[in-house]
Amino acid sequence: MEFDQTKKIEVEVSENVIAENEVGVRREKKSGVRSFLKKVDPLDLALVPVVIGVFISLGFLFAGLLGQSSVSAAVSEVGQAAAAVL
């Protein structure tokens, strides 16, 4: 059985322009404060002190809970505090 509607595919060869353009490009230096500040978003910089403040306040919270009572009572207080939050 032969097909009546056969087509010949024409082959077209083209140059790879992208590879040719990237060969001569110089990369910028990866180290330095200026290149770091260009990549960092201002909101990311504002988030760092907030995260540090949260960890410090949680440290004071757990230190206060553990300092006021014995170890077994402190564990139950931490559990109650976690249950109250949830």
N, C-alpha and C positions, 0 to 999 in steps of 0.2 A: 504494500500500500504506500503510495506516494501522496504527499500533500500537494494540492494545487496552489495553495497560497503561500509559497515560500518566498522569503525576502533575504537578500544578502545584506549583511550589516557592514556599514562602512566604518573603517577604523580611523580614528583621528588621534594623532599624537600631539600633545601640547607640552610646553616647558613648565617646570616647577618653579614658578616665580617666587614663591614664599621662601624656599630654601636659598635661592640666590640672593634675596634681600637680607636675610638674617646672617649671612656669612660675614659681611663687613661691619656689622653693628658692634660697637664697644659696650660692654656691660658697665654699669655704674658700680662704684665701690660698695661693698656690703657692710662695712664697719663704719662706725661713727655715730655721733649723736644726731646730726642733721638727718641722715637717712632713716634713723629710728623714729624721729619725730614726724617725718613725712608719712610714715606708714601707720602711725598710731592715731586713732580717732580721739577728739577731745572728750567724748563721753566715756571712753575707756579710761582716760586719765582721771576723770571725776569718780569713777567707780572704785578705784583702788583705795582711797581713804575711807569710803563707806564700808567696804569689806573688812578693812583693818579695824574700824570702829565696832563693827558687829562682833568680830572675834574677841576683842578686848572686853566688850560689855558682857558677852557670854562667859568669859573667864571670871569676871567679877561676880556674876550671878552664881555660878557654880561654887566659887570660893566662899561666897556668903552663905550659901545653903549648906555646904559641908563644914564650915567653921562654926556654925551655931549649934550643931547637934552631933550626936554620935554617928558612926558610919552606917549602921543599919537604919537609923531614923532618916539619915540624909538620903539614902537610896530610895526610901519610900517617898520622901518629899520630892525628889527629882521625878519619880514616877507619877506622882500626883500632879506636879507642874506640867509634865508632858501631856498627861491626860486632859488637863484643863485647857491647854493650848489647842489640842485636837478636838 
